[in-house]
Amino acid sequence: MSMKLYVGNLSFGTTSSDLEQLFGQVGTVESATIVEDRDTGRSRGFGFVEMSSKEEGNAANCGIQWQGN
C-alpha cells in the first residue's frame, strides 16, 4: 500500500523532478507533484510525494532534510 506525503515550505524553484530525486534516495517514488497556481502556473511552495509503501513513506518522513534552492 502506498503512502502520500505532504511536502511544504519549498522554494519556488523546486521542481517535481527535484522531489522525485530527493525522495528516491530512501525508497521507490510512485509520483511527485509540485502544486502550481492555476492562473500564473507558478509554484505555490508545496507538493506531494507518493512512496510505494508505508514503510518507505515513514523512512522518508523521518530521514529527509531538504537543502534546496
N, C-alpha and C positions, 0 to 999 in steps of 0.2 A: 504494500500500500504506500502510495507516495505521500509526501508532506510538502505543503506550500508554506513558504516563509515570506513575511513582510520584511523589506529591507528599506530603512528610512535614513534620512539625513545624508543623502547622496549629493555630490556636486552635480551641477547641471551638465557637465561634460561627460558624465559616466554613461556608458552605453550598455545595451543588453549583452553584448559580447564580453565586455569587462566583467560583468556579474557572472556570466557563464564560466569564464576562465578562472575567476577567483574561487567560486564555489566548487568548481570541478576538482580543485585540489583536495577536497575532503570526501568526494563521492560523485555519483552519476547525476548530472543535471538533466532533468526532463525538459524544462523550459526556464527561460529567464526573460523578464519583460520590464522595461522602464515605462512608467506611466507618463504620458505626454498630455499637454494641454490641447484640447480638441480644436481650438481656434488658431493657436500660433504654432503648434507642433513642438514646442519647447518642453524639455523635461520638467516634471513637477518636483523632482528631487526624491522620489521614492519609486520602488518597484517590487516585484515578486519573483522569487526563485522557487521552482518546484523540484525537489530532490526525489530520487526514485524510491527511497524507503524512509520510514520514520527514523530508523537508527542513523542514517546519513544526515537527515534533517536535524536531528538532535546534536550530532557531531558538529555540523556547520554552525548551528546556533551557539554552541559553546566555544568554538575554536577559531572563528573568523574575525579578524580586525582589519577593516578597510583603511588603507592609507593612500587613497587615490587622489586625483586632481583636486 
